């Protein structure tokens, strides 16, 4: 992927829904399923500029696992792969990593 987000934007890849089908269950079409609200940040911009012109560092960085709002971001398709481009303000939480 040769995209670089600008300012306070992020490029996010949603986690795949790992639901499996079982015999005798109701099948819900993909268009009616809710999409996961978790994803991995693939790239982050340099941050927003304040009124003095200095850049404010971002709290989210590439590689972070994030939780975002249901209707957050703009869906884009690059080279056949779906991504979300969203502002840092749309991120609700960052998953803490255990050491």
C-alpha positions as CSV (number, residue, x, y, z in Angstrom):
1,X,0.0,0.0,0.0
2,X,1.5,3.3,-1.1
3,X,-0.8,5.7,0.8
4,X,0.3,8.2,3.5
5,X,-2.5,9.8,5.6
6,X,-2.4,13.5,6.1
7,X,-2.6,15.5,9.3
8,X,-4.6,13.6,12.0
9,X,-5.9,10.8,9.8
10,X,-5.3,7.1,10.1
11,X,-5.5,4.2,7.6
12,X,-7.1,1.2,9.4
13,X,-7.8,-2.4,8.3
14,X,-10.8,-3.9,10.0
15,X,-10.5,-7.3,11.6
16,X,-12.2,-10.1,9.7
17,X,-15.4,-11.4,11.1
18,X,-14.6,-15.0,12.1
19,X,-18.2,-16.2,12.2
20,X,-18.8,-19.7,10.9
21,X,-21.9,-21.3,9.4
22,X,-23.5,-24.2,11.1
23,X,-26.2,-26.6,9.8
24,X,-29.7,-25.5,10.6
25,X,-28.8,-21.8,11.3
26,X,-30.2,-18.7,9.7
27,X,-27.9,-17.3,7.1
28,X,-27.6,-13.5,7.2
29,X,-26.3,-11.9,4.0
30,X,-23.0,-10.0,4.2
31,X,-24.8,-6.7,3.4
32,X,-26.9,-7.1,6.5
33,X,-24.1,-8.1,8.9
34,X,-22.6,-5.6,11.3
35,X,-18.9,-5.0,10.5
36,X,-16.4,-5.3,13.3
37,X,-15.5,-2.1,15.1
38,X,-11.9,-3.3,15.8
39,X,-9.0,-2.8,13.5
40,X,-5.2,-2.4,13.1
41,X,-3.7,1.0,12.3
42,X,-1.6,0.5,9.2
43,X,-0.4,4.2,8.9
44,X,-0.8,7.4,10.8
45,X,-0.4,11.0,9.7
46,X,2.0,13.4,11.4
47,X,-0.6,15.1,13.6
48,X,-2.8,18.2,13.6
49,X,-1.3,21.7,13.7
50,X,-2.3,24.0,16.5
51,X,-2.9,27.8,16.1
52,X,0.8,28.6,16.5
53,X,1.7,26.2,13.6
54,X,3.4,23.5,15.7
55,X,2.3,19.9,15.2
56,X,0.5,18.1,18.0
57,X,1.8,14.4,18.3
58,X,-0.8,11.7,17.7
59,X,-1.8,9.3,20.5
60,X,-2.3,6.4,17.9
61,X,0.6,4.9,15.9
62,X,1.0,2.3,13.2
63,X,0.5,-1.2,14.6
64,X,-2.0,-0.2,17.4
65,X,-5.2,-2.2,17.7
66,X,-8.1,0.3,18.0
67,X,-11.8,0.4,18.8
68,X,-13.8,2.9,16.7
69,X,-17.3,4.0,16.3
70,X,-19.8,2.1,14.1
71,X,-20.1,4.8,11.5
72,X,-16.5,6.1,11.7
73,X,-14.3,6.7,8.7
74,X,-14.5,6.5,5.0
75,X,-14.3,3.1,3.3
76,X,-11.8,2.9,0.4
77,X,-10.6,0.0,-1.7
78,X,-6.9,0.0,-2.8
79,X,-5.6,-2.9,-4.9
80,X,-8.7,-5.0,-4.1
81,X,-8.3,-4.6,-0.3
82,X,-10.8,-2.6,1.8
83,X,-9.4,0.0,4.3
84,X,-10.9,2.8,6.4
85,X,-9.5,6.3,6.5
86,X,-10.6,8.1,9.7
87,X,-9.6,11.0,11.9
88,X,-7.9,10.3,15.2
89,X,-11.0,11.8,17.0
90,X,-13.0,8.8,15.7
91,X,-10.9,6.4,17.8
92,X,-12.7,5.4,21.0
93,X,-9.9,3.3,22.6
94,X,-6.5,1.7,22.0
95,X,-6.0,-1.9,23.2
96,X,-3.2,-2.1,25.7
97,X,-0.5,-4.6,25.0
98,X,0.5,-7.0,27.8
99,X,4.3,-7.4,28.2
